[in-house]
Amino acid sequence: MKNQFKIILITSITACSILLFQLFWVYRTYEESQANFQAKVKNALQRSVDLYFLEKVRTPMSLSNDDPYLSIISEVIDDKKENVNFKSNLPKTTGPVKIGMQPLKIDTANLASVRLFLVKLIASSNKQNVDLKLVREDFRKELDKEKISINYKLSLQKKSVLDSKEVVSVPLGTSEKNWVIEARLFKTEKYLLLNNIIPISISIILIILTGGSLWYLGLIIYRQKQLDLKKNNFISNITHELRTPISILKSTNEALLQFGEAANPEKTKRYLKINADVLNKLDYNIDRLLDITRYELGVKYVNLTHVNIAGLVSAIVEKFLVDDHNQITISTELENEIIRTDKDMIDGILTNLIDNALKYSPDSPEISVKILSWSKYWQLEVEDNGSGISEENLPLIFDKFYRITSGDLHDVKGYGIGLSYVKELVSLLSGEIIVNSYLGSGTTFIIKFPL
């Protein structure tokens, strides 16, 4: 048992670790998806702004030649033939000034970058120079390339804002202090969930399976403990139940052997009768235990025969009327007393129910046995005036080895198998058993069998 609990503990720790890892993985997957989505949207917006400026802002014609270049100022000479320092302002002069130009060749591989840099320098940051309608069209095309389908709204803002789940922005110029185009996105959470539905669903399923396994493992542990407790109680009960008849047999045997009671025919007969009753009871209890095992394993089968049910019930009740304190009444309401059923099983069911009723009833038990028949089934009822069963114990009374206790004590002798045996027999006969009981007001067992 200890080894089993160690294995269960290790399995529980493993299951909890898997559960935590899955939760963390789902969270990280969502965060990464959100960051990738935001980066793609921002890049699409940046490309659409760049395309707009490249189309609308004129660049030097020299960049359109087969051999593109840019003209840059190499020197500035005033009328005094002196070079002007480029690091200082041009001198204030009314005379002619010569400006020397020098071509700067542009590699065709870098042409696009140079043009883009120039248009950003040339473009004004004034919002009146930007046609949002054209930018919006380019932005939609760029989003389609990325397979992003989401609603948005573009606007011009004087101040750059921090990017968030719902807002991305790019500057119109080369500085963050320029005007910015802001794209406000709608229902981003829904979009992200829909686009990650497969991995998230798989993770959720794994989380549910892991959590369910953990719950089931806890249930197994609880049931194992309950079964272990019932087993120990059963061993204790059966030991006690066997010790009592053994003590009786030993005492009568010693009286006959050692105290000369064998010479007294009357006492000998009485002792032998006591021993026979004790042995018969032991034999009955052993057979009952064996029958439960046989029925559960399917070794013992139902033997249906035509039985006079009223006569059978009367014969069973007669066995309990030997004690004058027992008051058992029989009431019969049958259309036909001959019923096709298993005689031995009905005997086992009724015997156990009456025996239980006597055990849990006061000094003068009053038990009522009723036999009824309806159109499709016949019914057997056993009602007593005993102590009753509490609401919390009622669902457990058919569990094998379960016994109702008062604290740590069992006030009534038994093995805790009687009602589980009854339920097994009723089930084999395709019947249904119902219990009505309240603490302190007796118990009624109603059993319905198909005709």
C-alpha positions in Angstrom: 0.0 0.0 0.0 2.8 2.4 0.8 4.5 1.7 -2.5 1.2 2.4 -4.3 0.8 5.7 -2.5 4.4 6.7 -3.5 3.6 6.0 -7.1 0.4 8.0 -6.9 2.2 10.9 -5.2 4.9 10.9 -8.0 2.2 10.7 -10.7 0.3 13.6 -9.0 3.4 15.8 -9.0 4.0 14.9 -12.7 0.4 15.7 -13.6 0.5 19.0 -11.8 3.8 19.9 -13.5 2.3 19.1 -16.9 -0.8 21.2 -16.1 1.3 24.2 -15.0 3.6 23.8 -18.1 0.5 23.7 -20.4 -0.9 26.9 -18.8 2.4 28.7 -19.1 2.7 27.5 -22.8 -0.7 28.8 -23.7 0.1 32.2 -22.1 3.5 32.4 -23.9 1.9 31.4 -27.2 -0.7 34.1 -26.9 1.9 36.7 -25.9 4.2 35.8 -28.8 1.3 35.8 -31.3 0.2 39.2 -30.1 3.8 40.6 -30.5 4.1 39.1 -34.0 0.7 40.5 -35.0 1.6 44.0 -33.7 5.0 43.9 -35.5 3.3 42.8 -38.8 0.7 45.5 -38.6 3.3 48.2 -37.9 5.5 47.0 -40.8 2.5 47.0 -43.1 1.7 50.6 -42.0 5.3 51.7 -42.5 5.4 50.2 -46.0 2.1 51.9 -46.9 3.4 55.3 -45.8 6.7 54.8 -47.6 4.8 53.8 -50.8 2.6 56.9 -50.5 5.6 59.2 -50.3 7.5 57.5 -53.1 4.5 58.0 -55.3 3.6 61.6 -54.3 7.0 63.2 -53.5 9.2 64.1 -56.5 12.9 63.1 -56.3 15.8 64.4 -58.4 15.7 63.4 -62.0 19.3 62.2 -61.8 18.1 59.2 -59.8 16.0 58.1 -62.8 19.0 57.8 -65.2 20.5 54.5 -66.2 23.5 55.6 -64.2 21.8 57.3 -61.1 23.6 59.9 -59.2 23.1 62.9 -56.9 24.8 66.3 -57.3 26.4 67.6 -54.2 28.2 71.0 -53.6 31.9 70.6 -53.7 33.0 74.2 -53.2 31.7 77.8 -53.1 33.9 80.7 -54.4 33.0 84.5 -53.9 34.2 87.4 -56.1 37.4 87.6 -54.2 38.4 84.1 -55.4 38.3 82.8 -51.9 36.7 79.5 -50.8 33.9 79.7 -48.3 34.0 77.6 -45.3 31.0 75.2 -45.4 31.1 74.9 -41.6 30.1 78.6 -41.3 27.3 80.6 -42.8 27.8 81.9 -46.4 29.2 85.4 -46.3 26.9 88.3 -46.9 28.1 89.6 -50.3 26.5 91.3 -53.2 29.1 90.0 -55.6 28.8 86.9 -57.7 29.3 83.5 -56.1 30.5 80.4 -57.9 29.2 77.0 -56.7 31.1 73.9 -57.7 29.0 70.7 -58.1 30.2 67.1 -58.0 28.2 64.0 -59.0 27.8 61.2 -56.3 27.1 57.9 -58.0 24.4 55.7 -56.4 24.7 52.0 -56.5 21.5 50.6 -58.0 21.2 48.1 -55.1 20.8 51.0 -52.7 18.7 53.2 -55.0 15.4 52.4 -53.3 16.8 53.2 -49.9 18.3 56.4 -51.1 15.0 57.5 -52.7 13.1 56.6 -49.6 15.5 58.6 -47.4 15.2 61.6 -49.7 11.4 61.7 -49.9 11.3 61.6 -46.1 13.7 64.5 -46.0 11.7 66.4 -48.6 8.2 65.5 -47.3 6.7 68.0 -45.0 5.4 66.8 -41.7 2.3 68.9 -42.2 -0.8 66.7 -42.1 -2.4 68.6 -45.0 0.2 67.0 -47.3 -1.0 63.5 -46.6 -4.0 61.9 -48.3 -5.2 59.3 -45.8 -7.5 57.7 -48.3 -4.5 56.7 -50.5 -2.5 55.5 -47.4 -5.6 53.5 -46.3 -5.7 51.7 -49.7 -2.0 50.8 -49.5 -2.4 49.7 -45.9 -5.3 47.4 -46.8 -3.2 45.8 -49.6 -0.2 45.3 -47.2 -2.4 43.7 -44.6 -3.9 41.4 -47.2 -0.3 40.3 -48.1 0.2 39.3 -44.5 -3.2 37.6 -44.5 -4.5 39.9 -41.7 -8.2 40.6 -41.8 -9.1 43.2 -39.2 -11.0 46.4 -39.1 -9.0 49.7 -38.4 -9.2 53.4 -38.5 -6.3 55.7 -39.7 -5.7 59.2 -38.4 -3.0 61.9 -38.2 -1.6 62.9 -34.8 0.8 65.5 -33.8 2.4 63.4 -31.1 3.6 59.8 -31.3 1.9 57.4 -29.0 3.2 54.1 -27.5 2.1 51.1 -29.4 -0.4 48.8 -27.8 -2.8 46.0 -28.7 -5.2 48.4 -30.3 -2.9 51.2 -31.6 0.2 51.3 -33.8 1.8 54.4 -35.3 4.6 55.4 -37.6 6.2 58.9 -38.1 5.8 60.7 -41.4 9.3 62.1 -41.3 12.7 61.0 -40.2 12.1 62.0 -36.6 9.8 60.8 -33.9 8.8 64.4 -33.3 7.1 64.6 -36.7 3.5 64.0 -37.3 2.5 60.4 -37.1 -0.1 58.2 -38.8 -2.0 56.2 -36.2 -3.9 53.0 -36.9 -6.5 52.1 -34.3 -7.4 48.4 -34.5 -10.7 46.9 -33.5 -11.4 43.4 -31.9 -7.8 42.4 -31.8 -8.4 39.9 -29.0 -11.0 38.1 -31.1 -8.7 38.1 -34.1 -5.8 36.7 -32.1 -8.0 34.0 -30.5 -9.4 32.9 -33.9 -6.0 32.7 -35.5 -4.6 30.7 -32.6 -7.7 28.5 -32.1 -6.0 25.2 -33.0 -2.9 25.4 -30.7 -5.0 27.0 -27.9 -7.7 24.3 -28.3 -5.1 21.5 -28.2 -3.6 23.0 -25.0 -7.0 23.4 -23.4 -7.8 19.8 -24.2 -4.5 18.7 -22.7 -5.2 20.9 -19.6 -8.7 19.4 -19.2 -7.3 15.8 -19.7 -4.5 16.5 -17.2 -6.8 18.1 -14.7 -9.3 15.3 -15.2 -6.6 12.7 -14.7 -5.5 14.5 -11.6 -9.1 14.6 -10.3 -9.6 10.9 -11.1 -6.3 10.1 -9.4 -7.5 11.8 -6.3 -10.8 9.9 -6.5 -8.9 6.6 -6.8 -6.8 7.6 -3.7 -10.0 8.4 -1.8 -11.7 5.1 -2.8 -8.5 3.2 -2.0 -8.5 4.6 1.5 -12.2 3.9 1.9 -11.7 0.3 0.6 -8.8 -0.2 2.9 -10.8 1.0 5.9 -13.7 -1.2 4.9 -11.4 -4.2 4.5 -9.9 -3.6 8.0 -13.4 -3.2 9.5 -14.5 -6.4 7.8 -11.6 -8.4 9.1 -12.3 -7.0 12.6 -16.0 -7.8 12.3 -15.6 -11.3 10.9 -12.9 -12.1 13.6 -15.4 -11.0 16.3 -18.3 -12.9 14.7 -16.2 -16.1 14.4 -14.9 -15.8 18.0 -18.4 -15.8 19.5 -19.6 -19.2 18.0 -16.2 -20.7 18.6 -16.4 -19.7 22.3 -19.9 -21.3 22.5 -18.7 -24.5 20.9 -15.6 -24.7 23.2 -17.6 -24.2 26.3 -20.3 -26.8 25.5 -17.5 -29.2 24.3 -15.6 -28.8 27.6 -18.8 -29.3 29.6 -19.4 -32.6 27.8 -15.8 -33.8 28.0 -14.4 -32.5 31.3 -17.4 -32.0 33.6 -19.3 -35.2 33.1 -22.2 -33.6 31.4 -22.1 -36.4 28.8 -23.7 -38.7 31.3 -26.7 -36.5 31.4 -28.8 -37.2 28.3 -31.0 -34.1 28.7 -28.0 -31.7 28.9 -26.1 -33.6 26.2 -29.1 -33.2 23.9 -29.4 -29.5 24.7 -25.7 -28.8 24.2 -25.7 -30.7 21.0 -28.7 -28.7 19.8 -26.9 -25.5 20.7 -23.8 -26.7 18.8 -25.9 -27.6 15.8 -27.6 -24.2 15.7 -24.2 -22.5 15.9 -22.7 -24.6 13.2 -25.7 -24.1 11.0 -25.4 -20.3 11.4 -21.7 -20.5 10.6 -22.4 -22.7 7.6 -25.1 -20.2 6.4 -22.7 -17.2 6.7 -19.9 -19.0 4.9 -22.3 -20.0 2.1 -23.5 -16.4 1.9 -19.9 -15.1 1.5 -19.2 -17.7 -1.2 -22.5 -17.0 -3.0 -21.6 -13.3 -3.2 -18.3 -14.2 -4.8 -19.9 -16.7 -7.2 -22.6 -14.2 -8.3 -20.0 -11.4 -8.9 -17.8 -13.7 -10.9 -20.8 -15.0 -12.9 -20.2 -18.6 -11.7 -23.6 -19.0 -10.2 -26.6 -18.4 -12.5 -30.3 -17.5 -12.1 -32.5 -20.6 -12.0 -36.0 -19.6 -12.9 -38.8 -21.9 -11.9 -42.5 -21.5 -11.1 -42.8 -20.7 -7.4 -45.7 -20.2 -5.1 -44.5 -16.9 -3.8 -47.0 -16.6 -0.9 -46.0 -20.0 0.4 -42.3 -19.3 0.0 -42.6 -16.0 1.9 -44.6 -17.7 4.7 -42.0 -20.4 5.0 -39.2 -17.8 5.3 -41.1 -15.8 7.9 -41.7 -18.9 10.0 -38.0 -19.3 10.6 -38.0 -15.9 12.5 -41.1 -16.6 14.5 -39.3 -19.0 16.8 -38.6 -16.1 19.0 -41.8 -14.9 20.6 -40.6 -11.3 20.8 -40.6 -11.1 17.0 -43.9 -9.8 15.4 -43.9 -10.3 11.7 -47.1 -9.9 9.7 -47.7 -10.9 6.1 -50.1 -9.2 3.7 -50.7 -10.6 0.2 -52.4 -8.9 -2.8 -51.6 -11.1 -5.8 -53.7 -11.9 -8.9 -51.7 -15.1 -9.3 -49.6 -16.6 -6.5 -47.5 -18.6 -9.0 -44.6 -16.5 -10.2 -41.6 -17.5 -12.3 -38.5 -16.6 -10.3 -35.4 -18.0 -8.5 -36.6 -19.5 -5.2 -33.1 -19.5 -3.6 -32.5 -15.8 -4.5 -35.9 -14.7 -3.1 -35.1 -16.7 0.0 -31.7 -14.9 0.3 -33.2 -11.4 -0.3 -36.1 -11.8 2.2 -34.0 -13.5 4.8 -31.4 -10.8 4.8 -34.0 -8.0 4.9 -35.9 -9.5 7.8 -32.6 -10.3 9.7 -31.5 -6.7 9.3 -34.9 -5.4 10.4 -34.7 -7.5 13.6 -31.1 -6.4 14.3 -31.9 -2.7 14.0 -35.3 -2.8 15.7 -36.1 -2.2 19.4 -36.8 -5.0 22.0 -40.3 -5.6 20.5 -39.8 -5.4 16.7 -42.8 -5.1 14.5 -42.1 -6.1 10.9 -44.5 -6.0 8.0 -44.0 -8.1 4.8 -46.2 -7.3 1.8 -46.5 -9.0 -1.5 -48.2 -7.0 -4.3 -48.7 -7.5 -8.0 -49.3 -5.1 -10.9 -49.8 -5.4 -14.6 -46.1 -5.6 -15.5 -44.3 -6.4 -12.2 -44.7 -7.8 -8.7 -43.5 -6.1 -5.6 -42.0 -7.2 -2.2 -42.0 -4.8 0.7 -40.3 -5.2 4.1 -41.2 -2.5 6.7 -39.9 -2.2 10.2 -40.2 0.1 13.3 -36.4 0.2 13.8 -34.0 3.0 14.4 -34.0 4.1 10.7 -31.1 5.3 8.6 -29.7 8.8 8.4 -29.7 10.7 5.2 -25.9 10.7 5.0 -25.7 6.9 5.4 -28.6 6.0 3.1 -26.6 6.2 -0.2 -23.9 3.9 1.2 -25.8 1.0 2.7 -25.5 -1.2 -0.4 -21.7 -0.8 -0.5 -19.9 -4.0 0.3 -18.5 -4.2 3.9 -20.1 -0.8 4.8 -21.7 -0.7 8.2 -23.4 2.1 10.1 -21.4 2.9 13.2 -21.9 5.0 16.3 -18.6 6.8 16.6 -15.9 4.1 16.5 -18.3 1.3 17.6 -20.5 -1.1 15.7 -23.6 -1.6 17.9 -25.0 -4.4 15.7 -23.2 -7.6 14.9 -22.6 -8.4 11.2 -20.1 -8.5 8.3 -21.5 -5.5 6.3 -22.3 -7.8 3.3 -26.1 -8.4 3.8 -27.5 -5.5 1.8 -24.8 -5.6 -0.9 -25.8 -9.3 -1.3 -29.4 -8.3 -1.5 -28.7 -5.7 -4.2 -26.6 -8.3 -6.2 -29.5 -10.8 -6.1 -32.1 -8.1 -7.1 -29.9 -7.0 -10.0 -29.6 -10.6 -11.2 -33.4 -10.9 -11.2 -33.6 -7.6 -13.2 -35.3 -6.0 -10.3 -35.2 -2.6 -8.7 -34.7 -1.8 -5.0 -35.9 1.4 -3.3 -35.3 2.4 0.4 -37.4 4.9 2.3 -36.0 5.6 5.8 -35.7 8.4 8.3 -33.7 8.4 11.4 -35.8 7.2 14.4 -38.9 6.3 12.3 -38.1 2.9 10.8 -37.2 1.7 7.3 -39.0 0.4 4.3 -37.4 -1.7 1.5 -39.5 -1.9 -1.7 -38.3 -4.3 -4.4 -39.9 -4.5 -7.8 -39.5 -7.6 -10.1 -40.7 -7.9 -13.7 -43.4 -10.5 -14.3 
